[in-house]
Amino acid sequence: MTRKNLPALSPSETEILRLVWQLDKATVQEVCDKLPATRKIAYATVQTLLRRLEKKGYLKHAVSGKAHVFSAAVKREHVVKRSVGDFLDRLFGGDPVPLVQYLAEHGKISADDIEKLKQLADKK
């Protein structure tokens, strides 16, 4: 399966994948420990999500003693680029301006953020 053909992620899978990226390498227990205290999710569910992510091609594992140690099989940047691109295409026809306008109008972007975006645009 090529990177372009990776299956879509559910919100729960995305959350678990993000934690594995943060930890670099992680066992099921380490992922469980990293979940927010407000997130009540069973060990077996985390294990299932990790295996699902591996089957989809996002993770790989090595065995260390009795534990499976999971790590990323794809780079975070690749997944973010594809996911954001898909989102922009679906909701905004590929045009980022309406997205930025929406974020600005709904208080999701501060004046500092806008200044950073201007500086970034100037570099391009």
C-alpha positions as a printed Julia matrix, in Angstrom:
124×3 Matrix{Float64}:
   0.0    0.0    0.0
   1.51   3.31  -1.03
   1.31   6.39   1.15
  -1.23   7.95  -1.19
  -3.5    4.94  -0.74
  -3.57   4.95   3.06
  -7.15   4.53   4.28
  -8.91   7.38   6.05
  -8.63   7.66   9.83
 -11.44   7.79  12.35
 -11.25  10.49  15.05
 -10.19   7.87  17.63
  -7.49   6.48  15.33
  -6.22   9.99  14.69
  -6.0   10.65  18.44
  -4.02   7.44  19.04
  -1.71   8.05  16.07
  -1.0   11.58  17.33
   0.0   10.14  20.72
   2.35   7.6   19.12
   3.97  10.45  17.15
   4.43  12.39  20.4
   5.94   9.4   22.2
   8.02   8.26  19.18
   7.7    4.61  20.29
   5.01   3.32  22.61
   3.44   0.26  24.14
  -0.31  -0.02  24.61
   0.11   0.95  28.27
   2.2    4.02  27.41
  -0.49   5.22  24.99
  -3.16   4.63  27.66
  -1.1    6.61  30.17
  -0.73   9.51  27.73
  -4.48   9.85  27.12
  -6.14  12.79  28.88
  -7.64  11.88  32.27
 -11.06  12.9   30.97
 -10.78  10.38  28.13
 -12.13   7.11  29.48
 -10.93   4.49  27.03
 -10.22   0.86  27.88
  -6.82  -0.76  27.43
  -8.34  -3.3   25.01
  -9.8   -0.47  22.91
  -6.42   1.24  22.67
  -4.87  -2.08  21.69
  -7.51  -2.57  18.99
  -6.94   0.96  17.65
  -3.16   0.42  17.51
  -3.6   -2.84  15.62
  -6.08  -1.19  13.26
  -3.59   1.62  12.58
  -0.91  -0.98  11.89
  -3.19  -2.87   9.5
  -3.97   0.4    7.68
  -0.23   1.09   7.28
   0.17   4.0    9.69
   2.06   2.1   12.4
   4.5   -0.77  12.69
   5.58  -2.7   15.75
   8.54  -4.51  17.23
   8.44  -7.02  20.06
  10.32  -6.19  23.24
   9.95  -9.01  25.74
   6.2   -9.62  25.88
   5.27  -6.09  24.81
   4.56  -4.8   21.34
   6.24  -1.44  20.83
   4.48   0.65  18.19
   6.06   3.38  16.09
   5.03   5.43  13.1
   5.26   3.87   9.67
   4.48   7.22   8.01
   5.63  10.71   8.82
   3.29  13.08  10.58
   3.85  15.71   7.89
   2.61  13.34   5.19
  -0.61  12.54   7.04
  -1.26  16.18   7.94
  -0.63  17.32   4.36
  -2.98  14.72   2.94
  -5.68  15.24   5.57
  -5.66  19.01   5.31
  -5.62  18.8    1.52
  -8.59  16.43   1.52
 -10.45  18.7    3.97
  -9.77  21.8    1.85
 -10.89  20.03  -1.31
 -14.1   18.67   0.22
 -15.27  21.75   2.08
 -13.71  24.66   0.2
 -12.96  23.39  -3.29
  -9.24  23.53  -2.54
  -9.29  27.29  -1.76
  -7.7   28.06   1.64
  -9.0   31.66   1.82
 -12.57  30.78   2.94
 -11.11  28.5    5.61
  -8.86  31.25   6.99
 -11.76  33.71   6.82
 -13.97  31.32   8.75
 -11.3   30.82  11.4
 -10.75  34.58  11.73
 -14.47  35.38  11.93
 -15.08  32.76  14.62
 -12.21  33.79  16.88
  -9.98  30.84  16.13
  -7.15  33.04  14.84
  -5.63  35.84  16.91
  -4.03  39.05  15.66
  -0.65  37.44  16.43
  -1.59  34.46  14.28
  -2.55  36.78  11.41
   0.79  38.56  11.73
   2.61  35.21  11.55
   0.6   34.31   8.44
   1.56  37.63   6.83
   5.23  36.97   7.57
   4.92  33.49   6.13
   3.23  34.85   3.0
   5.98  37.44   2.61
   8.6   34.66   2.63
   6.85  32.9   -0.24
